Amino acid sequence: MSGKKTERIRKEVEIMEQNIQIMLKLADLLLQDNLITPEEKFRLKQLIQRGGPV
C-alpha cells in the first residue's frame, strides 16, 4: 500500500471511531431525557458497536 492510501485509511478509521463515540453519547442522552428505555439503549449501543443498521 502506498503511504497516501495508508494515511487516508487511518483518517477514515479515526473519523469512524469518533462517530461511534458521538452516537454512544447520544444514546446516553436519550436515556437521560427518558426518550428511550434502558432496553432500547442497550440494543442501540450493541448496534452502534457492531456497526449494524440502526
C-alpha positions in Angstrom: 0.0 0.0 0.0 1.2 3.5 -0.7 1.8 5.9 2.2 -1.1 8.2 1.0 -3.6 5.3 0.9 -2.5 4.1 4.4 -2.9 7.7 5.8 -6.3 8.0 4.2 -7.5 4.7 5.7 -6.1 5.7 9.1 -8.0 9.0 8.9 -11.2 7.2 7.9 -10.9 4.8 10.8 -10.3 7.7 13.2 -13.4 9.5 11.9 -15.4 6.3 12.3 -14.3 5.9 15.9 -15.2 9.5 16.6 -18.7 9.0 15.1 -19.2 5.8 17.2 -18.3 7.8 20.4 -20.8 10.5 19.4 -23.6 8.0 18.8 -22.9 6.2 22.1 -23.1 9.6 23.9 -26.4 10.3 22.1 -27.8 7.0 23.3 -26.9 8.1 26.9 -28.5 11.4 26.5 -31.7 9.9 25.0 -32.0 7.7 28.1 -31.4 10.6 30.5 -34.2 12.5 28.9 -36.5 9.4 29.1 -36.8 9.3 25.3 -35.7 5.6 25.2 -35.9 2.8 27.7 -32.8 1.1 29.2 -33.5 -1.9 27.0 -33.6 0.3 23.9 -30.4 2.0 24.9 -28.8 -1.5 25.3 -29.9 -2.6 21.8 -28.9 0.7 20.3 -25.4 0.6 21.8 -25.0 -3.0 20.5 -25.9 -2.0 17.0 -23.6 1.0 17.1 -20.7 -1.0 18.4 -21.2 -3.7 15.8 -21.6 -1.2 13.0 -25.0 -2.5 12.1 -28.0 -0.6 10.7 -29.9 1.3 13.4 
